[in-house]
Amino acid sequence: MKFTKMHGCGNDYVYVNGFVEKIPQEKKPDIVRKLSDRHFGIGGDGVIFINPSEEAEFEMEMYNADGSRSEMCGNGIRCVGKFVYDKGLTDKTEISVISAGKVKYLTLHTENGKVSTVRVNMGEPEFVAENVPVISSNEQVVDEDIEVNGQTYKMTCVSMGNPHAVVFINDTDKLEIEKIGPYFENHERFPRRTNTEFVQVVDRNYVKMRVWERGTGETLACGTGCCATAAACVLNGLTENKVTVEVLGGKILIEWNREENLIFMTGPAETIFEGEVEI
């Protein structure tokens, strides 16, 4: 099977052209776990299959490194845009991509005939607790207490097509994320587990964030997590509607258009290498 290794701000996935590679659905979770392994496989935060679609121009079929399905990946969808353009599957710089039944619209910015950055209309943020989902007696979870491993935190919950719990802390550099991340991910208040963003507000236009992604662990970036972070910052009165989110792998610009209630994400997409692997 041919593959392409790509990343957006260090959030790396193995990309497979589903137009060409026909893999039985039931075999994909095992293949994903094998390919994602950084010692015995190619290595990555997961695998993304790029497929034909009737509802959009392309489908993004995304899997976490543990073989579980995920609804959306902001860094991943930017790389999908680069993949289809650079490989000649489209000559458009405005395209649509569907993932888990939801269509996103991408604007591709090119340099020397290749995509360098991508702006994605990530759609509307969802704050209703049961739709995130998060268990709460309140309709929305904003600056709400949660007890995790014997300590009380304040969290704001957002869905960007996948669940996020945003937690504000004083210093992301000193965070022992590998210790607390799994407790958040598997907390009983999250019926479908959760991604957790730990956020340090630097000023009203700039924040630092580290993320623990469900099914994967800490990653160098999370596009939907950056969107959720920006929305949570605004809801808590901490930043303006346009904010740069610094993750371990780089910087992603997020803008929440409050009039249209749409979040836009702009960031890089890069190809690392290509190859062929036996499955």
Kinemage of the C-alpha trace (Angstrom):
@kinemage 1
@onewidth
@group {chain A} dominant
@subgroup {mainchain}
@vectorlist {calphas} color= white
{ca met a 1} P 0.000 0.000 0.000
{ca lys a 2} L 1.309 3.434 -0.933
{ca phe a 3} L 1.181 6.178 1.692
{ca thr a 4} L 2.192 9.775 2.346
{ca lys a 5} L 3.418 10.981 5.740
{ca met a 6} L 2.290 14.568 6.431
{ca his a 7} L 2.010 16.947 9.365
{ca gly a 8} L 0.414 20.203 10.409
{ca cys a 9} L 2.461 21.869 13.151
{ca gly a 10} L 3.867 18.477 14.110
{ca asn a 11} L 0.470 16.735 14.324
{ca asp a 12} L 1.480 13.894 12.002
{ca tyr a 13} L -0.643 11.312 10.216
{ca val a 14} L -0.220 8.634 7.596
{ca tyr a 15} L -2.348 9.530 4.551
{ca val a 16} L -3.739 6.925 2.176
{ca asn a 17} L -5.377 7.570 -1.202
{ca gly a 18} L -8.702 5.756 -0.879
{ca phe a 19} L -9.411 6.342 -4.575
{ca val a 20} L -6.660 3.816 -5.328
{ca glu a 21} L -6.101 1.709 -2.193
{ca lys a 22} L -9.147 -0.461 -1.479
{ca ile a 23} L -8.933 -1.800 2.078
{ca pro a 24} L -11.760 -3.764 3.741
{ca gln a 25} L -13.403 -1.652 6.428
{ca glu a 26} L -13.097 -4.315 9.110
{ca lys a 27} L -9.316 -4.495 8.661
{ca lys a 28} L -8.678 -0.771 9.021
{ca pro a 29} L -8.409 -0.529 12.855
{ca asp a 30} L -5.664 -3.175 12.966
{ca ile a 31} L -3.860 -1.598 10.017
{ca val a 32} L -4.092 1.824 11.660
{ca arg a 33} L -2.551 0.549 14.907
{ca lys a 34} L 0.252 -1.108 12.956
{ca leu a 35} L 1.019 1.912 10.775
{ca ser a 36} L 0.813 4.414 13.657
{ca asp a 37} L 3.335 2.598 15.831
{ca arg a 38} L 6.490 4.717 15.974
{ca his a 39} L 8.765 1.718 16.575
{ca phe a 40} L 7.274 -1.071 14.469
{ca gly a 41} L 5.325 0.947 11.890
{ca ile a 42} L 5.575 4.207 10.003
{ca gly a 43} L 4.701 6.281 13.055
{ca gly a 44} L 2.036 8.909 13.479
{ca asp a 45} L -0.854 10.254 15.538
{ca gly a 46} L -3.157 8.162 13.369
{ca val a 47} L -4.147 7.365 9.793
{ca ile a 48} L -6.357 9.345 7.415
{ca phe a 49} L -7.919 7.794 4.324
{ca ile a 50} L -8.860 10.243 1.551
{ca asn a 51} L -11.911 8.841 -0.228
{ca pro a 52} L -14.446 9.763 -2.902
{ca ser a 53} L -17.680 11.310 -1.627
{ca glu a 54} L -21.135 12.098 -2.953
{ca glu a 55} L -21.767 14.867 -0.408
{ca ala a 56} L -18.480 16.751 -0.930
{ca glu a 57} L -15.503 16.681 -3.244
{ca phe a 58} L -13.524 14.444 -0.868
{ca glu a 59} L -14.056 12.424 2.294
{ca met a 60} L -11.617 12.407 5.212
{ca glu a 61} L -11.876 9.075 7.056
{ca met a 62} L -9.863 9.616 10.200
{ca tyr a 63} L -8.525 7.140 12.774
{ca asn a 64} L -6.641 7.734 16.023
{ca ala a 65} L -3.414 5.853 16.683
{ca asp a 66} L -5.284 3.274 18.816
{ca gly a 67} L -7.505 2.360 15.861
{ca ser a 68} L -10.579 4.226 17.058
{ca arg a 69} L -12.487 6.505 14.690
{ca ser a 70} L -12.461 10.260 15.200
{ca glu a 71} L -14.835 12.831 13.772
{ca met a 72} L -12.513 15.687 12.866
{ca cys a 73} L -8.890 16.811 12.906
{ca gly a 74} L -8.086 20.402 12.030
{ca asn a 75} L -4.434 19.746 11.231
{ca gly a 76} L -5.417 16.616 9.361
{ca ile a 77} L -7.956 18.318 7.136
{ca arg a 78} L -5.412 20.971 6.144
{ca cys a 79} L -3.094 18.176 5.024
{ca val a 80} L -5.960 16.594 3.090
{ca gly a 81} L -6.256 19.864 1.183
{ca lys a 82} L -2.550 19.817 0.378
{ca phe a 83} L -2.641 16.136 -0.587
{ca val a 84} L -5.458 16.419 -3.121
{ca tyr a 85} L -4.062 19.582 -4.717
{ca asp a 86} L -0.395 18.614 -4.829
{ca lys a 87} L -1.251 15.190 -6.275
{ca gly a 88} L -3.535 16.610 -8.941
{ca leu a 89} L -6.796 15.200 -7.580
{ca thr a 90} L -8.136 18.738 -7.924
{ca asp a 91} L -6.993 21.974 -9.506
{ca lys a 92} L -9.272 24.092 -7.324
{ca thr a 93} L -8.086 26.240 -4.421
{ca glu a 94} L -11.579 26.249 -2.868
{ca ile a 95} L -12.679 22.722 -1.984
{ca ser a 96} L -15.088 20.831 0.252
{ca val a 97} L -14.190 17.884 2.492
{ca ile a 98} L -16.609 15.770 4.500
{ca ser a 99} L -15.673 13.999 7.726
{ca ala a 100} L -18.102 12.040 9.908
{ca gly a 101} L -21.026 13.507 7.980
{ca lys a 102} L -20.010 17.155 8.309
{ca val a 103} L -18.713 19.195 5.383
{ca lys a 104} L -15.875 21.701 5.819
{ca tyr a 105} L -14.751 24.280 3.278
{ca leu a 106} L -11.065 24.870 2.622
{ca thr a 107} L -9.135 27.703 0.975
{ca leu a 108} L -5.747 26.523 -0.281
{ca his a 109} L -2.841 28.987 -0.406
{ca thr a 110} L -0.111 27.911 -2.814
{ca glu a 111} L 3.558 28.686 -3.386
{ca asn a 112} L 5.420 27.431 -6.479
{ca gly a 113} L 2.535 25.164 -7.410
{ca lys a 114} L 2.255 23.477 -3.990
{ca val a 115} L -0.043 24.170 -1.061
{ca ser a 116} L 1.761 25.872 1.839
{ca thr a 117} L -1.037 26.959 4.169
{ca val a 118} L -4.746 26.243 4.376
{ca arg a 119} L -7.646 28.230 5.789
{ca val a 120} L -10.525 26.080 6.968
{ca asn a 121} L -14.064 27.104 7.794
{ca met a 122} L -14.424 24.855 10.834
{ca gly a 123} L -18.099 25.687 11.266
{ca glu a 124} L -20.023 26.551 14.396
{ca pro a 125} L -18.722 25.751 17.867
{ca glu a 126} L -21.143 23.683 19.936
{ca phe a 127} L -21.548 24.516 23.625
{ca val a 128} L -24.680 22.592 24.638
{ca ala a 129} L -23.435 20.061 27.167
{ca glu a 130} L -25.316 17.012 25.895
{ca asn a 131} L -24.081 17.709 22.359
{ca val a 132} L -20.389 18.014 23.305
{ca pro a 133} L -21.009 15.559 25.062
{ca val a 134} L -20.266 16.266 28.714
{ca ile a 135} L -22.387 15.388 31.723
{ca ser a 136} L -23.497 18.506 33.583
{ca ser a 137} L -26.531 19.928 35.347
{ca asn a 138} L -25.991 23.140 33.358
{ca glu a 139} L -26.967 23.657 29.728
{ca gln a 140} L -23.423 24.817 28.938
{ca val a 141} L -20.172 24.057 30.709
{ca val a 142} L -18.293 27.351 31.080
{ca asp a 143} L -15.706 27.811 33.845
{ca glu a 144} L -17.225 24.846 35.665
{ca asp a 145} L -15.567 22.787 38.381
{ca ile a 146} L -14.394 19.265 37.664
{ca glu a 147} L -12.554 17.040 40.113
{ca val a 148} L -9.832 14.991 38.445
{ca asn a 149} L -7.548 12.656 40.378
{ca gly a 150} L -8.242 14.450 43.653
{ca gln a 151} L -7.748 17.994 42.325
{ca thr a 152} L -10.362 20.549 41.270
{ca tyr a 153} L -10.001 22.275 37.900
{ca lys a 154} L -12.101 24.803 35.994
{ca met a 155} L -13.124 23.681 32.519
{ca thr a 156} L -15.030 25.025 29.533
{ca cys a 157} L -16.387 22.405 27.136
{ca val a 158} L -16.726 22.840 23.387
{ca ser a 159} L -17.397 20.533 20.469
{ca met a 160} L -15.815 21.258 17.108
{ca gly a 161} L -17.241 18.025 15.725
{ca asn a 162} L -15.332 16.257 18.505
{ca pro a 163} L -15.371 16.867 22.274
{ca his a 164} L -12.968 19.248 24.023
{ca ala a 165} L -12.434 20.278 27.632
{ca val a 166} L -10.423 23.517 27.874
{ca val a 167} L -8.617 24.072 31.169
{ca phe a 168} L -6.793 27.334 31.959
{ca ile a 169} L -3.523 27.042 33.870
{ca asn a 170} L -0.682 29.396 34.808
{ca asp a 171} L 2.228 27.664 33.075
{ca thr a 172} L 2.007 25.094 30.270
{ca asp a 173} L 5.773 24.470 30.372
{ca lys a 174} L 5.607 22.948 33.861
{ca leu a 175} L 2.532 20.828 33.161
{ca glu a 176} L 2.993 17.081 33.689
{ca ile a 177} L 0.452 16.305 30.998
{ca glu a 178} L 1.266 12.618 30.755
{ca lys a 179} L 0.095 12.208 34.368
{ca ile a 180} L -3.146 14.210 34.287
{ca gly a 181} L -4.138 13.778 30.606
{ca pro a 182} L -5.412 10.189 30.844
{ca tyr a 183} L -7.570 11.046 33.870
{ca phe a 184} L -9.331 13.801 31.912
{ca glu a 185} L -9.678 11.678 28.777
{ca asn a 186} L -11.407 8.836 30.591
{ca his a 187} L -13.320 10.848 33.202
{ca glu a 188} L -16.864 9.646 33.843
{ca arg a 189} L -18.279 13.031 32.807
{ca phe a 190} L -17.223 12.433 29.184
{ca pro a 191} L -19.358 9.662 27.632
{ca arg a 192} L -17.199 9.545 24.488
{ca arg a 193} L -13.943 10.474 26.230
{ca thr a 194} L -12.515 13.912 25.545
{ca asn a 195} L -9.599 15.870 24.163
{ca thr a 196} L -8.171 18.166 26.832
{ca glu a 197} L -6.498 21.517 26.161
{ca phe a 198} L -4.376 23.075 28.903
{ca val a 199} L -4.120 26.780 28.118
{ca gln a 200} L -1.932 29.624 29.341
{ca val a 201} L -3.155 33.084 28.309
{ca val a 202} L -0.187 35.304 27.387
{ca asp a 203} L -2.199 38.336 26.259
{ca arg a 204} L -5.498 39.110 24.544
{ca asn a 205} L -4.219 37.981 21.148
{ca tyr a 206} L -1.850 35.156 22.079
{ca val a 207} L -2.119 31.953 24.099
{ca lys a 208} L -0.016 28.833 24.647
{ca met a 209} L -1.653 25.421 24.619
{ca arg a 210} L -0.763 21.784 25.209
{ca val a 211} L -3.194 19.050 24.276
{ca trp a 212} L -3.946 15.512 25.357
{ca glu a 213} L -5.874 13.832 22.537
{ca arg a 214} L -8.187 10.919 23.215
{ca gly a 215} L -6.898 7.721 21.705
{ca thr a 216} L -3.431 9.158 21.047
{ca gly a 217} L -1.965 11.036 24.034
{ca glu a 218} L -0.067 14.307 23.873
{ca thr a 219} L 0.373 15.600 20.325
{ca leu a 220} L 2.365 18.540 19.024
{ca ala a 221} L -0.781 20.256 17.755
{ca cys a 222} L -4.543 19.868 17.525
{ca gly a 223} L -6.454 22.042 15.066
{ca thr a 224} L -9.906 21.472 16.534
{ca gly a 225} L -8.324 21.946 19.967
{ca cys a 226} L -7.004 25.343 18.894
{ca cys a 227} L -10.515 26.270 17.732
{ca ala a 228} L -12.030 25.091 21.015
{ca thr a 229} L -9.323 26.977 22.921
{ca ala a 230} L -10.087 30.245 21.139
{ca ala a 231} L -13.828 29.831 21.705
{ca ala a 232} L -13.280 29.095 25.403
{ca cys a 233} L -10.967 32.105 25.744
{ca val a 234} L -13.603 34.393 24.268
{ca leu a 235} L -16.420 32.912 26.359
{ca asn a 236} L -14.384 33.541 29.503
{ca gly a 237} L -13.497 37.103 28.431
{ca leu a 238} L -9.773 36.345 28.206
{ca thr a 239} L -8.953 37.179 24.563
{ca glu a 240} L -10.214 38.926 21.471
{ca asn a 241} L -12.090 37.006 18.759
{ca lys a 242} L -8.868 36.572 16.764
{ca val a 243} L -6.063 34.783 18.574
{ca thr a 244} L -2.802 33.013 17.776
{ca val a 245} L -2.529 29.658 19.521
{ca glu a 246} L 1.027 28.456 20.107
{ca val a 247} L 1.271 24.670 20.315
{ca leu a 248} L 4.395 22.552 20.704
{ca gly a 249} L 4.682 22.183 16.931
{ca gly a 250} L 4.082 25.780 15.839
{ca lys a 251} L 1.415 28.468 15.670
{ca ile a 252} L -2.145 28.384 14.368
{ca leu a 253} L -4.309 31.448 13.786
{ca ile a 254} L -7.933 31.157 14.908
{ca glu a 255} L -10.692 33.668 14.223
{ca trp a 256} L -14.216 33.387 15.622
{ca asn a 257} L -16.615 35.372 13.441
{ca arg a 258} L -19.247 36.075 16.063
{ca glu a 259} L -21.769 37.557 13.593
{ca glu a 260} L -21.890 34.368 11.527
{ca asn a 261} L -20.869 32.151 14.477
{ca leu a 262} L -18.162 30.480 12.396
{ca ile a 263} L -14.605 29.620 13.413
{ca phe a 264} L -11.808 29.886 10.852
{ca met a 265} L -8.446 28.179 11.255
{ca thr a 266} L -5.309 29.023 9.257
{ca gly a 267} L -2.112 27.019 9.475
{ca pro a 268} L 0.588 25.117 7.589
{ca ala a 269} L 0.449 21.703 5.918
{ca glu a 270} L 3.626 19.822 5.033
{ca thr a 271} L 4.601 16.577 3.333
{ca ile a 272} L 7.362 14.671 5.125
{ca phe a 273} L 7.921 11.620 2.923
{ca glu a 274} L 6.185 9.006 0.804
{ca gly a 275} L 6.585 5.274 0.575
{ca glu a 276} L 5.069 1.843 0.234
{ca val a 277} L 4.339 -0.581 3.061
{ca glu a 278} L 3.182 -4.184 3.289
{ca ile a 279} L -0.109 -4.585 5.140
